[in-house]
Each structure stands twice: as C-alpha cells, then as structure tokens.
Amino acid sequence: MTTEVLVHVRPGCPFCDMLRSNLKRSGLKYRELDIWQDPDAAAAVRKAANGNETVPTVNVGNTWMVNPSIHQVLAAVKAEAPELLPQK
C-alpha cells in the first residue's frame, strides 16, 4: 500500500485555503478530498475529529491531524512516509 497525503477540505474554508497555500509553497504533493462531495471523506473526518466535520483534516499513513500547521504535516510525513518529502 502506498502512503499519500490526504487533505480533507470543504469549499469556502479559510483554514483550508491557508494550509493549501502552505502545502503548495512547501512542494509537498497531496490529494484533496472535498467532504461536501465525498461522503466517505466526511465520515473519515468525523471519526478523526470526535464527530465533527472540522477541516482541514489531514491523513498521512496512521496519523490524523485536525487543522494542522504545515510544520505538523511535514513532521507527520517525515515520520510516516519520508519518501514523499520534497527534494530540496
């Protein structure tokens, strides 16, 4: 199984926009899942966020983070899937 960075978002979320911008700036590849369009993604977020649909919620391997900073995401990638870190 290949590990990837999954970023759960919803339209109009300023925190999602901020994390998205920081992820793009970092060069980290990720896949976005819109919880308003994907019921499975919404269910995963509710499970990770104690029943809430708090976004952004990021999943990397076995690590789930609710509204993380870019530093938290990069640390999780380093721990769970270092091969995904951008080459500098």
CNS distance restraints for C-alpha pairs under 8 A (distance, minus, plus):
assign (resid   3 and name CA) (resid  60 and name CA) 6.79 0.50 0.50
assign (resid   3 and name CA) (resid  61 and name CA) 5.63 0.50 0.50
assign (resid   3 and name CA) (resid  80 and name CA) 7.96 0.50 0.50
assign (resid   3 and name CA) (resid  81 and name CA) 6.49 0.50 0.50
assign (resid   4 and name CA) (resid  30 and name CA) 6.69 0.50 0.50
assign (resid   4 and name CA) (resid  31 and name CA) 7.56 0.50 0.50
assign (resid   4 and name CA) (resid  60 and name CA) 6.13 0.50 0.50
assign (resid   4 and name CA) (resid  61 and name CA) 7.09 0.50 0.50
assign (resid   4 and name CA) (resid  81 and name CA) 7.81 0.50 0.50
assign (resid   4 and name CA) (resid  84 and name CA) 7.66 0.50 0.50
assign (resid   5 and name CA) (resid  29 and name CA) 7.17 0.50 0.50
assign (resid   5 and name CA) (resid  30 and name CA) 4.74 0.50 0.50
assign (resid   5 and name CA) (resid  31 and name CA) 6.21 0.50 0.50
assign (resid   5 and name CA) (resid  58 and name CA) 7.08 0.50 0.50
assign (resid   5 and name CA) (resid  59 and name CA) 5.99 0.50 0.50
assign (resid   5 and name CA) (resid  60 and name CA) 5.00 0.50 0.50
assign (resid   5 and name CA) (resid  61 and name CA) 7.82 0.50 0.50
assign (resid   5 and name CA) (resid  77 and name CA) 7.68 0.50 0.50
assign (resid   6 and name CA) (resid  30 and name CA) 5.87 0.50 0.50
assign (resid   6 and name CA) (resid  31 and name CA) 5.01 0.50 0.50
assign (resid   6 and name CA) (resid  32 and name CA) 5.91 0.50 0.50
assign (resid   6 and name CA) (resid  33 and name CA) 7.05 0.50 0.50
assign (resid   6 and name CA) (resid  58 and name CA) 5.59 0.50 0.50
assign (resid   6 and name CA) (resid  59 and name CA) 5.13 0.50 0.50
assign (resid   6 and name CA) (resid  60 and name CA) 6.56 0.50 0.50
assign (resid   7 and name CA) (resid  30 and name CA) 6.87 0.50 0.50
assign (resid   7 and name CA) (resid  31 and name CA) 6.06 0.50 0.50
assign (resid   7 and name CA) (resid  32 and name CA) 4.76 0.50 0.50
assign (resid   7 and name CA) (resid  33 and name CA) 6.12 0.50 0.50
assign (resid   7 and name CA) (resid  56 and name CA) 6.52 0.50 0.50
assign (resid   7 and name CA) (resid  57 and name CA) 5.98 0.50 0.50
assign (resid   7 and name CA) (resid  58 and name CA) 4.56 0.50 0.50
assign (resid   7 and name CA) (resid  59 and name CA) 6.62 0.50 0.50
assign (resid   8 and name CA) (resid  32 and name CA) 5.82 0.50 0.50
assign (resid   8 and name CA) (resid  33 and name CA) 4.76 0.50 0.50
assign (resid   8 and name CA) (resid  34 and name CA) 5.94 0.50 0.50
assign (resid   8 and name CA) (resid  35 and name CA) 6.36 0.50 0.50
assign (resid   8 and name CA) (resid  41 and name CA) 6.89 0.50 0.50
assign (resid   8 and name CA) (resid  45 and name CA) 7.32 0.50 0.50
assign (resid   8 and name CA) (resid  55 and name CA) 6.30 0.50 0.50
assign (resid   8 and name CA) (resid  56 and name CA) 5.46 0.50 0.50
assign (resid   8 and name CA) (resid  57 and name CA) 5.11 0.50 0.50
assign (resid   8 and name CA) (resid  58 and name CA) 6.06 0.50 0.50
assign (resid   9 and name CA) (resid  13 and name CA) 7.35 0.50 0.50
assign (resid   9 and name CA) (resid  16 and name CA) 5.95 0.50 0.50
assign (resid   9 and name CA) (resid  32 and name CA) 6.82 0.50 0.50
assign (resid   9 and name CA) (resid  33 and name CA) 6.08 0.50 0.50
assign (resid   9 and name CA) (resid  34 and name CA) 5.01 0.50 0.50
assign (resid   9 and name CA) (resid  35 and name CA) 6.05 0.50 0.50
assign (resid   9 and name CA) (resid  55 and name CA) 5.40 0.50 0.50
assign (resid   9 and name CA) (resid  56 and name CA) 5.09 0.50 0.50
assign (resid   9 and name CA) (resid  57 and name CA) 7.06 0.50 0.50
assign (resid  10 and name CA) (resid  16 and name CA) 7.47 0.50 0.50
assign (resid  10 and name CA) (resid  34 and name CA) 5.16 0.50 0.50
assign (resid  10 and name CA) (resid  35 and name CA) 5.74 0.50 0.50
assign (resid  10 and name CA) (resid  36 and name CA) 6.15 0.50 0.50
assign (resid  10 and name CA) (resid  55 and name CA) 7.00 0.50 0.50
assign (resid  10 and name CA) (resid  56 and name CA) 7.86 0.50 0.50
assign (resid  11 and name CA) (resid  34 and name CA) 7.49 0.50 0.50
assign (resid  11 and name CA) (resid  36 and name CA) 7.99 0.50 0.50
assign (resid  13 and name CA) (resid  17 and name CA) 6.39 0.50 0.50
assign (resid  13 and name CA) (resid  55 and name CA) 7.60 0.50 0.50
assign (resid  14 and name CA) (resid  18 and name CA) 6.20 0.50 0.50
assign (resid  15 and name CA) (resid  19 and name CA) 6.24 0.50 0.50
assign (resid  15 and name CA) (resid  55 and name CA) 7.43 0.50 0.50
assign (resid  15 and name CA) (resid  56 and name CA) 6.64 0.50 0.50
assign (resid  15 and name CA) (resid  67 and name CA) 7.37 0.50 0.50
assign (resid  16 and name CA) (resid  20 and name CA) 5.93 0.50 0.50
assign (resid  16 and name CA) (resid  55 and name CA) 6.62 0.50 0.50
assign (resid  16 and name CA) (resid  56 and name CA) 5.15 0.50 0.50
assign (resid  17 and name CA) (resid  21 and name CA) 6.11 0.50 0.50
assign (resid  18 and name CA) (resid  22 and name CA) 6.31 0.50 0.50
assign (resid  19 and name CA) (resid  23 and name CA) 6.01 0.50 0.50
assign (resid  19 and name CA) (resid  56 and name CA) 7.61 0.50 0.50
assign (resid  19 and name CA) (resid  68 and name CA) 7.98 0.50 0.50
assign (resid  19 and name CA) (resid  69 and name CA) 7.01 0.50 0.50
assign (resid  19 and name CA) (resid  70 and name CA) 6.53 0.50 0.50
assign (resid  20 and name CA) (resid  24 and name CA) 6.17 0.50 0.50
assign (resid  21 and name CA) (resid  25 and name CA) 6.16 0.50 0.50
assign (resid  22 and name CA) (resid  26 and name CA) 6.12 0.50 0.50
assign (resid  22 and name CA) (resid  70 and name CA) 6.25 0.50 0.50
assign (resid  23 and name CA) (resid  27 and name CA) 6.36 0.50 0.50
assign (resid  23 and name CA) (resid  28 and name CA) 5.83 0.50 0.50
assign (resid  23 and name CA) (resid  29 and name CA) 7.78 0.50 0.50
assign (resid  23 and name CA) (resid  70 and name CA) 6.65 0.50 0.50
assign (resid  24 and name CA) (resid  28 and name CA) 6.54 0.50 0.50
assign (resid  24 and name CA) (resid  29 and name CA) 7.82 0.50 0.50
assign (resid  26 and name CA) (resid  86 and name CA) 7.42 0.50 0.50
assign (resid  27 and name CA) (resid  86 and name CA) 5.68 0.50 0.50
assign (resid  28 and name CA) (resid  84 and name CA) 7.12 0.50 0.50
assign (resid  28 and name CA) (resid  85 and name CA) 6.16 0.50 0.50
assign (resid  28 and name CA) (resid  86 and name CA) 5.52 0.50 0.50
assign (resid  29 and name CA) (resid  84 and name CA) 7.33 0.50 0.50
assign (resid  29 and name CA) (resid  86 and name CA) 7.91 0.50 0.50
assign (resid  33 and name CA) (resid  38 and name CA) 6.98 0.50 0.50
assign (resid  33 and name CA) (resid  41 and name CA) 6.47 0.50 0.50
assign (resid  34 and name CA) (resid  38 and name CA) 5.99 0.50 0.50
assign (resid  34 and name CA) (resid  41 and name CA) 7.22 0.50 0.50
assign (resid  34 and name CA) (resid  42 and name CA) 7.99 0.50 0.50
assign (resid  35 and name CA) (resid  39 and name CA) 6.38 0.50 0.50
assign (resid  35 and name CA) (resid  40 and name CA) 7.86 0.50 0.50
assign (resid  35 and name CA) (resid  41 and name CA) 5.33 0.50 0.50
assign (resid  35 and name CA) (resid  42 and name CA) 4.51 0.50 0.50
assign (resid  35 and name CA) (resid  45 and name CA) 8.00 0.50 0.50
assign (resid  36 and name CA) (resid  42 and name CA) 7.09 0.50 0.50
assign (resid  38 and name CA) (resid  42 and name CA) 6.38 0.50 0.50
assign (resid  39 and name CA) (resid  43 and name CA) 6.16 0.50 0.50
assign (resid  40 and name CA) (resid  44 and name CA) 6.22 0.50 0.50
assign (resid  41 and name CA) (resid  45 and name CA) 6.27 0.50 0.50
assign (resid  42 and name CA) (resid  46 and name CA) 6.26 0.50 0.50
assign (resid  42 and name CA) (resid  53 and name CA) 6.66 0.50 0.50
assign (resid  43 and name CA) (resid  47 and name CA) 6.24 0.50 0.50
assign (resid  44 and name CA) (resid  48 and name CA) 6.26 0.50 0.50
assign (resid  45 and name CA) (resid  49 and name CA) 5.86 0.50 0.50
assign (resid  45 and name CA) (resid  51 and name CA) 7.83 0.50 0.50
assign (resid  45 and name CA) (resid  52 and name CA) 7.23 0.50 0.50
assign (resid  45 and name CA) (resid  53 and name CA) 5.75 0.50 0.50
assign (resid  45 and name CA) (resid  54 and name CA) 6.99 0.50 0.50
assign (resid  45 and name CA) (resid  55 and name CA) 7.76 0.50 0.50
assign (resid  45 and name CA) (resid  57 and name CA) 6.45 0.50 0.50
assign (resid  46 and name CA) (resid  50 and name CA) 5.97 0.50 0.50
assign (resid  46 and name CA) (resid  51 and name CA) 4.23 0.50 0.50
assign (resid  46 and name CA) (resid  52 and name CA) 4.86 0.50 0.50
assign (resid  46 and name CA) (resid  53 and name CA) 5.25 0.50 0.50
assign (resid  46 and name CA) (resid  54 and name CA) 7.62 0.50 0.50
assign (resid  47 and name CA) (resid  51 and name CA) 5.81 0.50 0.50
assign (resid  47 and name CA) (resid  52 and name CA) 7.88 0.50 0.50
assign (resid  48 and name CA) (resid  57 and name CA) 7.94 0.50 0.50
assign (resid  48 and name CA) (resid  64 and name CA) 6.48 0.50 0.50
assign (resid  48 and name CA) (resid  65 and name CA) 7.69 0.50 0.50
assign (resid  48 and name CA) (resid  66 and name CA) 7.43 0.50 0.50
assign (resid  49 and name CA) (resid  53 and name CA) 6.76 0.50 0.50
assign (resid  49 and name CA) (resid  54 and name CA) 6.43 0.50 0.50
assign (resid  49 and name CA) (resid  66 and name CA) 6.57 0.50 0.50
assign (resid  54 and name CA) (resid  66 and name CA) 6.79 0.50 0.50
assign (resid  54 and name CA) (resid  67 and name CA) 7.35 0.50 0.50
assign (resid  55 and name CA) (resid  66 and name CA) 6.63 0.50 0.50
assign (resid  55 and name CA) (resid  67 and name CA) 5.98 0.50 0.50
assign (resid  56 and name CA) (resid  66 and name CA) 6.27 0.50 0.50
assign (resid  56 and name CA) (resid  67 and name CA) 4.96 0.50 0.50
assign (resid  56 and name CA) (resid  68 and name CA) 7.42 0.50 0.50
assign (resid  57 and name CA) (resid  64 and name CA) 7.07 0.50 0.50
assign (resid  57 and name CA) (resid  65 and name CA) 5.56 0.50 0.50
assign (resid  57 and name CA) (resid  66 and name CA) 4.40 0.50 0.50
assign (resid  57 and name CA) (resid  67 and name CA) 5.62 0.50 0.50
assign (resid  57 and name CA) (resid  68 and name CA) 7.30 0.50 0.50
assign (resid  58 and name CA) (resid  64 and name CA) 5.73 0.50 0.50
assign (resid  58 and name CA) (resid  65 and name CA) 5.15 0.50 0.50
assign (resid  58 and name CA) (resid  66 and name CA) 6.51 0.50 0.50
assign (resid  58 and name CA) (resid  67 and name CA) 7.65 0.50 0.50
assign (resid  58 and name CA) (resid  68 and name CA) 7.40 0.50 0.50
assign (resid  58 and name CA) (resid  73 and name CA) 7.50 0.50 0.50
assign (resid  59 and name CA) (resid  63 and name CA) 5.68 0.50 0.50
assign (resid  59 and name CA) (resid  64 and name CA) 4.57 0.50 0.50
assign (resid  59 and name CA) (resid  65 and name CA) 6.49 0.50 0.50
assign (resid  60 and name CA) (resid  64 and name CA) 6.61 0.50 0.50
assign (resid  60 and name CA) (resid  76 and name CA) 6.62 0.50 0.50
assign (resid  60 and name CA) (resid  77 and name CA) 6.38 0.50 0.50
assign (resid  60 and name CA) (resid  80 and name CA) 6.61 0.50 0.50
assign (resid  60 and name CA) (resid  81 and name CA) 7.63 0.50 0.50
assign (resid  61 and name CA) (resid  80 and name CA) 5.88 0.50 0.50
assign (resid  61 and name CA) (resid  81 and name CA) 7.42 0.50 0.50
assign (resid  62 and name CA) (resid  80 and name CA) 7.50 0.50 0.50
assign (resid  63 and name CA) (resid  76 and name CA) 6.82 0.50 0.50
assign (resid  63 and name CA) (resid  80 and name CA) 7.71 0.50 0.50
assign (resid  65 and name CA) (resid  73 and name CA) 7.82 0.50 0.50
assign (resid  68 and name CA) (resid  72 and name CA) 5.83 0.50 0.50
assign (resid  68 and name CA) (resid  73 and name CA) 6.53 0.50 0.50
assign (resid  69 and name CA) (resid  73 and name CA) 6.44 0.50 0.50
assign (resid  70 and name CA) (resid  74 and name CA) 6.14 0.50 0.50
assign (resid  71 and name CA) (resid  75 and name CA) 6.08 0.50 0.50
assign (resid  72 and name CA) (resid  76 and name CA) 6.17 0.50 0.50
assign (resid  73 and name CA) (resid  77 and name CA) 6.22 0.50 0.50
assign (resid  74 and name CA) (resid  78 and name CA) 6.07 0.50 0.50
assign (resid  74 and name CA) (resid  85 and name CA) 7.55 0.50 0.50
assign (resid  75 and name CA) (resid  79 and name CA) 6.25 0.50 0.50
assign (resid  76 and name CA) (resid  80 and name CA) 5.87 0.50 0.50
assign (resid  76 and name CA) (resid  81 and name CA) 7.83 0.50 0.50
assign (resid  77 and name CA) (resid  81 and name CA) 5.00 0.50 0.50
assign (resid  77 and name CA) (resid  82 and name CA) 5.65 0.50 0.50
assign (resid  77 and name CA) (resid  84 and name CA) 6.89 0.50 0.50
assign (resid  77 and name CA) (resid  85 and name CA) 6.79 0.50 0.50
assign (resid  78 and name CA) (resid  82 and name CA) 4.30 0.50 0.50
assign (resid  78 and name CA) (resid  83 and name CA) 7.98 0.50 0.50
assign (resid  78 and name CA) (resid  85 and name CA) 6.87 0.50 0.50
assign (resid  81 and name CA) (resid  85 and name CA) 7.68 0.50 0.50
